[in-house]
Amino acid sequence: MIRGLSGLLLSGLVGAAGLAHAEDDTSIALVPGGPHPYFAAWEQAGADAARDFKLKAADYKVPQKWELSLQNQLLESALAQGYNGFVIFPGDPVGSVSTVDELSSNDAPVVAAGGCFKDPSAAAFCLGTDTGNSAYLGTKELIRVMGSGKKRILHLTGFLVDPNTQLRIDAVNKAASESGNEVVQVIADIDAPEPAEEKINAYLAAHAGEVDGIIASAWVPSVVAANSLRRIGDKRIRMVAIDHDEVVLKAIKDGFLDGTMIQNPYGQGYVGSFAVDRLRAGCKVKADAPFKSNALTAKFIDSGTAFIDASKVDTYVDTMREGTKALLASFEATYLDCK
């Protein structure tokens, strides 16, 4: 699915933006914090960026497990192997900073993608989903479909080492509080199949009658909860998920989910690779670049998010494609000084 999706996303992007340039020696490593389906799109994004921007390489490199030491070892090894630019999802927003500084001191620019390093760091900027805003908007959509009256919400979310997780927890709590609803339980550290299956199914077996709605703000919990609601067969519990797994999309079509908040991991990898190459070519980050801020950094760029319901589920690729195209077309002029 990823390859087909990225092919659709890429069609016409470079031609429209006119950004391809002469072949150079840029070798980029795209490195997530560990294995996860969200980052699968980075592999094709890197391959497409290498082709379109005539890079020497833009390779997807995945640590064997979600352990900061393994990611740091992989990054240091990649530098020793000749990679001279990096797109990185932080294994830890604070613990990863010293490694980023080391890479940068060796003339290898770093862009954070998907999640941010905590300032100060040598990362040029952070390109990712405004995860707090996405979780907030998703919760507001859930509240809308649940209807009036005080409702009870279950929040399923990701790894606590993920810098986005606390942002999502805070945002869901804020949306619920503003509308007089209650988050009755937060189940975190379940963005992997085994803990997600165990904890979600156990909770629903014991408490399904005490929950009116579910907001899932991480990929694997979204998939597991969608399957759980299908097994229960009762559409009383309303749910909004995140991301574009086929299980989630089918559950929306079949009426077990009300929608999902899609992100743009392909755009993060593709535009992130473009930016790293331009930085290696001598471009500088503009001093007055219109960055946003979040709890981790004052150098944040939103790669886009959108709510997809049953009326849009068959055309969500178009939404991602247009977001990537728009981000790429204006990126250099907006964020970089390439005099």
N, C-alpha and C positions, 0 to 999 in steps of 0.2 A: 504493500500500500504506500509506503513512504516514497518509493521511487516514482510511482505514478503520480502521487500528489505533488512532489517537487517539480516534476516535469511540467505539470499544469501551472504551478506557481511561477516557474521561470520563463515560460513562453512570452517573449517580447520585452522582458524586463530590461536587459542590457541595451537592446536596440532603442528602446524608448528613452532611456536615460543617457545614452551616448557616453558611457563611462569606461569602456574597455581601453587599455593602454598597452604599450609595448611590453614584451615579455621581460621579466626580471628574475632575481634570485630569491624572492620571498618564499620561505617555507614555513607554513603555519601549522601549528598543532591545535586542534579543537578538543578541549579536555574537560569533561564534566566531573562532578565530584565522585561519581561511581556509576555502575550500571543502572539504567532507568529508561523506560520506553519514551519518556518525554524528549530525550536527547537524540533519539534515533534519527531524526530529521537532520541533525548536524552533519552526519556522514555525507549525505547527498548535497547538502548546502555547501560543504567544503569542496567537494568534487566539482560542483557547478561554478563556484567562485574561482577555483584554479583554472578552469577552462575559460570563463568569461573575462577574467582580469589577467589572464596569461601569467599565473603564478607558477613557481617551480613545483609547489605542493601546497595542499591544504587538507591535512589528514586528521581523521577522527581517532582519538586515542582515549581509551577508557580504562581507568583503574579497575582492578579485579573486584574490589569491595569498596563500600563507603567508609574509608578510613583516611584521615588527613595525611598520615604518613605515607600511604601508598600513592596518593595523588602527588604529594611533594616529590617523591622518588621518581614518579613518571615524568613530571615536569623537568626535573634536573637531568634525567636521562635524555629527554627530548632535546634539551639545550645542547648537551654534549654531542648528540647525533647530528647537530647542524640546523635544527629548527630555530628560526630567528624572529618569530612572531607567534603570539598565543591568543586564543579565545578561550576563556576559562570560566566555568561555573565554580565558585569558591566552595571547597570542601568545608571550610569554616571561614566566616567573614573576617574574623580577627586572626586566627591561627595561620591563614594562608598569606597574610600580608608580607611577611618576611621573604617568602619564596617569590612573590611577585616583584618585590624590590630587587631581589637578586637577578631575576630574568631581565628586568628593565636596565639594571646596571651593566648588563652584557649586551646592550643595544638590541634587545628583543622586546618590542612594544607589546603591551598587554591590554586587551579589552575584556572586561567582565561581561558575561552574557548569561541571562537567565536568572542570576542572582548577583548581588553586589558585595564587594569588599568594603570593610568599614574604613572610612577616612581617618587619618591620611594613608594613602597607598600610592604606589607608582602606576596603578592602572589608569589608562587615559580617561576612561569613563565607564559607566555601567549601562548596558543595553538589555533591557528586559521588560517583562510585564510589570505594570504597576499592580503588584499582587494585592496590596491592600485595597486599592480601588476596585479591582476585579472581584475580590471576595465580598466587598461591600455591595457592589452592584448586583452580584449573584444572590446575596441574601435579601436584598430589596425585591428582586424578582420572585424569590421564594415566598416572601411575605405577601406579595401581591396575589399570587395564585392560591395561597392558603386562605385568604379572605379575612374578614373582620373578626375581632375578638382576640384575646390574649392566646397566642399559640406557643407550643413547646417545640424547640428546635434542637436537633442533634447535629453537631459539627464534627465532621470527619476530616482529618488533615494529615500533614506529612511529617517527615523527620524533624525532630527538634534541633538537629544540627543545621538544617536548611535555613539560611537567613530569611527566607520568605515566610516560614511557618508562623512566627510570632506576629508578623504583620497581618497575616490572614486571621489569626485568632482575634486580634484586637479589632479588626475591621468587622468581623461577623458580630462580635459583642456590641460594637457601636451601632450597627444597623438594627439589631434586635432591641437594644435599649431605647433607641430613638422612637421606635414604633410600639413600645409597650409589650414586646414579646420577650420570651425567656429562652436562653440557651441552657438547656437542662444538662447537657453533657458535651464535653470536648474529648474526642478520642484521637490522640496524636501518636506519632512514631509508627504509623501503619502504612507507609508508602512502599510496601513490599508485600507480595502475595500472602505469605504465611501469617504474619501478624494481622494483616487486614482481614483475612478469612476468619481467623480465630476470634478477634475482638468484635468485629461488626456483627457476625452471625450470633455470637453469644449475647451481645447487647440486645439485638432485635428479638431474639428468642425470649428474653426475659422482660423486655420493656417496649415492644412495638406498640402496644396499646396506649403507652404514655407519651408517644411522640406524634406530632402533627406534621412535621416537615424535617427534611434532611438537607443540609448544605455540605457538599463534599468539595474541598479546596485542594485536593491533590489527586493525581492520576489513578493510582491503584485503588484507593478507597472509593473513587467514583465508579470504577468497573465492578468491584466487589459488591458495593451497595446496590448498583443497578441489577446485578444478578440476584441478590438477596430479595429485593422487592418483587422481581419477576417470580421467584419461587413462592413467596408469600401469596402473590396473586391478588392482593388487596390494594387498590389504587387510592385508598383513603390517604395514606402518607404521601405528601408531595415532596418532590426532590429536584434540586438544581445541582448539577455536577460541574466538573471542569475538564477541559481538553476534549480531544476528538477521537478517542478510542472507538472502534466499530461497535463494541458492546454498548457503549453509552449512546451512540447515534441510533442504533436499532431500538434501544429502550425508549428513546424519545419518540421515534416513529410509532411504536406500539403503545404509547400512552403510560408507560411506567415511570418516566421522568418528564419533567416539564421543560427542561432545557439544559444547556451547558454553556459555560463561559470558555470560549476558545482563546488560545494564546497563539503566538507566532514563533515557535522555535526555529523553523526554517529561516525566517527573516533574520533572527538573531545571529545564526551561524553564517549566513550569506553576507549580510551587511557588515557584521563584525569582521569577517575576513577582508572585505573591501577596505574597511577603515584601517585595519592593521597594516595592510599593504601601502596605503597612502601615507601613514605615519612613517613607515620605513623609507618612503620616497622623499621624505623631508617635510611633509606637512606637519603643522602644529595644531593643537587644539586651540580654537579661538578663545581668547581671554573673556569675551563677552558672549560666549555660546549660551543659548537659552536652555540651559539644563534645568531639570526639575530636581527636587530634593526628596529623600525619604529618610527613614530612621538610620540608614547606614552611610549614605553618601549625598553630597551636594552636586554630584555629576551624573545625574540619572537621565536616560533617554527611554521613553516609553515605546516599546515595540508593538504595542497594540493589543486590544482585547475586545470581545464582542459577545453578546448573549445570542445564542442560537436556539430557537424553539422548533416545533414541528414544521412550521411554515418555511423555515430557512435551512433545515437540516441537509437538504440535497444540494444546496449551493454554498455551503460554508467555505469550500475551497476558494470560491471567488472572493470572499471576504478576506481571507488570508493573503491571497495573491495581490489584491489591491492595496492592502496594508504594506506589504513588502515593496511593491512598486513605488508607492508614494514615499516611503522612508528612504529608499535608495536614490530616487530622483533629486531630492533636495538635501541629501545628507552632507555632501562636501561643502556646499555653499553655506549651510546652516552651522555646521560644527567645526569645520577645519579651515585653516589658513594655509593655502598651498602656493604662496607667492614664490 
